[in-house]
Amino acid sequence: MLLEDAKQALLLPAEARPAVLEGRWLGLAGNQALVAAYPASVLEGGPDILPELPAWLERHARQFPAGGAVGFFAYELARAFERLPLVPAPGLPDFSFSYYPTIEQVESCELALPSPQASGQAEVLRAFDEKQFVAGVEKIRQYIAAGDIYQTNLTQQFSARLRDASPQAIYARLSKARASLSAFLQTPALAIVSNSPERFFRVRGGRILASPIKGTLARSGDPAQDKELVACLRASRKDRAENVMIVDLLRNDLGRICDYESIHARLWEIETLPHLFHLVSHVEGELRPGVGLLEILRALFPCGSITGAPKIRAMQILAELEPAPRGVSMGAIGILRGAPSSADFEIDFNVAIRTLTFQGDIVSFNAGGGIVYDSVAQAEYQEMLLKAQPLLEALDVEPTGETHFTAQESRRDARAIRS
């Protein structure tokens, strides 16, 4: 079917599996979007199904050359590539992709959908209270002092039961603060709203680009003061050091699939969002002949900016400290176009930060930040809340309404509210 704008796609039933990608996907201008609905095929599951993905893409790309696959990889899919103590989120596949016969490129439009009503009454649950989050930061600092890791990305999970709110309405609210790689995906079982500014990787013409973000400051709203804040962020020794750690990690990851001499980096550019400034770097390389999608995922997934360095040990520590599965949040959302065997095969994935997952009337998301030895625990807690604030505002819930649980209680409650 022909979709003329993003709103038309958003209003389709869940059975149509509508997908909307807005921003810079596949080199689009910032005011454009890719939209699709009514897929010809769906492939989803766990590590045992993942090896089928390349052949599935190849077959459908030959049949539908104007189409493409859109979907997600959940964070816990990492256990397909490394021995990690990761437990998948209840009711959520490790990956899910829909292959659409046609993907339309349209102009982004102002989304005017019914606003959530009375959702401010909703109770917000979280995996940590402030004291526990601060204790987690200090535990990470101990691991760093012991030489286990250099840095890791501790996250907090928020969840709420919404009242009279739809994923479409939440996505429309976020359109006022749209990030550069935002997405809306819906299936009969769940919906995903992502307002991510971070590119995980893009493959085009045999080259791969990763653009990790490390370093965040809140905007002031005053242009003169914002200019000073940008200068401070660029000059921050802590943020620059943390950024370079992840760049080095990604250089190493790309070295597994690229000609190492081809890998180069551009450091410390500023990404400007309505609420925030981010420090972003870019790492690019030439893929070696024969490297396919599964080899790329094995080398890169999940993104080092939301794990830490060294990656595997950081993920083991995060599994110890974070009481709930991350799910889609901190995984990746993206699009694949063309046949994997062809020269015009393109891939573009975001890092699924600032990402909400809706399962029934329960919505959840993670927010966090990179912890290094110089981190001040209370400052890291405030940065985490700063990143969560736009999503809490879009949900029309107040962070002060949180109910605090121990890690064991949080696990039990997460099971209860999803049942």
N, C-alpha and C positions, 0 to 999 in steps of 0.2 A: 504494500500500500504506500501511497505518497504521503509523507509527513511534511507539513509546511513550516512548522516551528516546534520548539521544545515543549511549549504548553500543550500542543495537540498530543504529543507522545505521553506526557505526564498524565493526561486524562484517560488513557486507555486502561482497560482492566488488567489485573495482575496476570491473567492467563496469556495475555499478549506479550509478556516479558519485555516491557518497554525499556529502552536504554537511551540515556542522554549523556553525552560527554561534551562539556563546555570548556573553552579556554584555548590552550595551545597544543591540543592533541594533534599528533602527526603534522605539526607545523602550521596549524590553523592560526589565523589572526585571533586576537583576544576576544573579539565580539562575535565569534562564530561557534557553531555547535555541530556535532554529529549525532543523529538520531536514528533509531531503528526499532522495529517491533515485529512480532510474529515470526520467530525463528523457524528455520527448516529443521533444525536439530539441536539437541542439548546434550552436552557431555559434562558429567559431574561425578564426584566421588572422592576417594582417598588415594593413598600412595599406590595401591594396587591397580587403579584405573589410569593414573597419570601417564604411563608409557603409551597409552592409546592416543594421546592428544595430538602428536605430530601427524599421524596417518589420518586422523579425523579431520584436521585442518586441511591437509592436502586434498582429500577427497572432496570436501565441500568447496574449497577454493576453485577447483577445476569445474565444478558444477555451477557455482554462483560467482563469477569473476567480479561482479560489482558489489559483492557482499563482504562480510568479515565476521569475526568472532569477538564478542565482548563479554567480559566476566571478571572473576576475581580468584586470587590465591589467598587462602587464610594463612595466618602466621604459623599455625601448627603444622602446615605442610612441610616445614623444615625437617621434620623427622623422616621424610622420604629420602633425604640426602645425607643426614648425619645421625648418629646414635644420640638422641636427645630425649630427656624425660618430659615430653610434651603430650598433653591430653587434649584432644579436640574439643571445641565448644559443643555443648549439647544441641542436637538438631541442626547442625551446620556442616555441610560438606567441606572437605579441605580445599576443593576448587570447584568452580562452576562456570561453564562457558556456553553461550548461546550463539549459534551461527545464523546470521541474518542474510537472506538472499540479496537485500539491498540496504546500504547505509546512506542516508541522505545528509548532505551538508547544507545547513540552514544558518540564517542570521539568528543570533541570540535575541531574545525578546524579554521585555519586562513581564515577569510572571505575577499575575494577580489571581491568587487562589484563596479560597476561604481560610481565614486564620484559625489556628487552634483556639478552642474555647476552654477556659477553666483549667488549662494544663498547669497553671501556676500552683494549683492545689496538690500536684503530684509529689509523692515522697521520692526523694533521691537517695539511692543506696550507693555505697562505694566500698571498695575493697580495703582501703586504709583509712583510718582517721589521721589527723595531722601528726600525732605522736608516733604512730606506726610508720608513716611515710618518712618522717625525719630519722627514725631508727633504721629504716632501710637504706637511706643515704649514708648513714654512718657505717653500716655494715659493708656497703660497697667500698667506702674509703678504706676500711680495714683490709679488704681483699686487694685493693690497689697497693696499699703499703706492704702487703705480703708478697707482691709481685705476681699475683694471679692474672690481673688484667690492668689495662691502662685507663679504660673508660667503659661505662655501660649506660644504657638508657632505661631508667626506671620509670614505669608508667603506673598510673592510677586508673582503675576502671569505675566509671559511673554508670548507673542504670536507673531506670524509672518506668513506672507504669503510666502510660499516657491516657488522658481522658479527652475524647473528642478531637484528637489530632491525627492527621494523616502524614505519611512520609512525604507526599507531594507538597503539602502545605509547609512542612519544615524546609524542604528544598527551596521553595519559593522565598521563604524568609531569608535564607542564606544568600539568595541572589543579590542582595544589597551589599554583601561582603564577599562576592564571588572570587575564589582563588583561581589560579591559572590552570589547574588540572582537576576540575570538579567533575562529579559524576552522579548520576541517579540510575540505579538498576532495580528492577522489581521482578520477582518470581511469585508463583502462588504461595510459597512458603516464607518468603522474607523480602525485605526491601533494604537497599543500601543508599545512603546519602553521604557523599564524600566532598569535602571542601578543601582538598589537599593542594598546597602550593609546591609540592616536592616531586620532581621526576625521579623515578627509580632507575629506569633505563629506556632508551630508545634505540632501535636498530633500523638502519636504513642504508642501502647500498653497501652492505658488508662492513659498516662501521657501527660502533656502539658508544652511546653517550650516557653517562650517569651524572646526576646533579644533586649531591647531598647538601642538606641544610643543617648547619650547626651554628647556633648563636641567634638569640631572639631578644628584641626590646619592644616595649609598648610604645606606640606613637602618642604624641602629646596633643595633636590637633592644631598646634601652632607651627606654621611653616619654618619660622626661624629656629624654634626649639627643636623641631624634627631634624633640621640640618645638623644641629649639634649632636643629636642622638645618633645619627648615621655616622658621624665622625667618631663618636665614642665606641660604637659597635665595631667599626673597622679597626680601631686602635686597641680593642680589648685583647690583652694577652691571653686570658683564659679562653675566650671564644675562638680566637684564631688558632690556639694550640689544639683545642677540641676539634675544630674543623679540619685541621691538617691531619690529626689522627685518623679521622674517617676517610679523608682523601687517600692516605697511605694504605688503609685497609682496602679501599676500592681499587687502588693500583694493583695490590696483591691479588684481589679477586679477578680483576680483568686480565692479569698476567696468566691466569689459568686457561684463558680462551682466546687471547689476543697475541699478536706478535709484540713482544714486550717493548721493542724499540719504538713501536708506533704509539705507545701510550703517553699522553701528555695531559697536563692539568692547567686550568685557569682558576686562580684562587680569589676568594673573598669579595665576590660581587654582592650587591645589596638587592634583595627582593622586597618590594614595598607592597603591603597589604593594607586594607582599611584600618585594621586595629594594630598591626605589628610591622616591624622591620625584621628581616631574616638575613643571615650571612650565608651565602650559597657559593659553592665551588663546582667546577665542571671537570669531569675526567672522561677522556675519550680514547678509543683505540680501534685498530683494524682487526676484525675477527679472523682467526685462522681458518683455512679451508676445511670444510666438513663440520664446523661447529654449528649445531642446531639448537632449537629451543630448549630441549632438556639439558644439554650441556651448559647453556647460559644460566638456567635456573640452578643447576647444581653448583655452579661457581659463585652465583651472586645472591641467591635467595636465602633468608630475607635480607633486606637492605641493611648494610652495616650501620647506617645512621640511627636505626632504631634497635640495634642490638648492642654493639660496643666492640672493643678490640682487646685481645684477640676474640674473634667472633664466637667460636664454639664455646670457649670458657665463659664468655659473657652471657651467652644464652643459658648455660647451665646454672649460673648464679641467678639470672632473672627467673628461671623456673623455680628456684628455691624461694625467692623473695616475693614474687607476684602470685597471689592466691587464686586467681581466676584466669582461664584461657583468654588470650587476646582476640582470637577469632579473626574476622575480616580486618579489624583495627590493627594496624601495624603490619598487615600483609601487603597486598598489591592489587590494584584494579587497572584494567587496561583493555587494549584492542589489538587484534592481530589481523592483518590484511594481506592477501596474496597467498600463494602456495609456498610452504616452507622450502621446497626444492628450487624455487625460482629466484631470479636476481632482484625482483621487485617486492619480495617479502618484507613487510614492515611490522614492527612491534613498537608499542608505546605503553608503558605502565607508570602509574604514580606510586608513591609510597602512601599507603592508606592511613595517613594521619588525618586528624580532624574528620573522622569518618564515623557515622552512626549506622548501627545495624538494628533493624526493626524485625522482631519475631513476634507475631501477634500484636498485643498492645504493650509489649516490653521493648524498650529501646536502650541500647548500651553503646558506650564508646570509651576509648582510652585516651588519656593525655599524660604527657611526661616530659622528660628532658634528659640530656646527657649529664652524667655524673663523673667528675674527675677528682683527683685528690684535693685540689684547691677549692672544690665546691663547698659552699656554705649551705647546710641542710635547709635552713628556714628560707633562704633565697630560692633554692630549688623548688621548695613547696609552693612559693608564691608564683614562680614562673609556670609551674604546672597548672595552677588555677587560672593564670592569665591565658594560657592556650585553651583551656576548657571553656572560658567565659563566652566566646561567641556561640558555641554549641548549646550551652545552657540557656543563653538568651533566645536562641532560635527555638528551643523547646519550651520556652517560657516557664522554666523552673528555676528556683533559687538555690545556689550552693549552700546557703545557710540552713536549708531544710534537710541537710543530709542526716541520715541515720548511720551511726558508727557501729561496726562489727569487728570482732576479731577475725583473723584469717580463716579459722575453721568455721565460724558462723557465716562468713561471707560466702564460702563455698556452698554451705547448706542452703543459704537463701537464694543463691544463683540457680541452684537446681530447682528450688521450689517455685520461683516465679516463672521459670520456663516450662513447667509441667502443666 
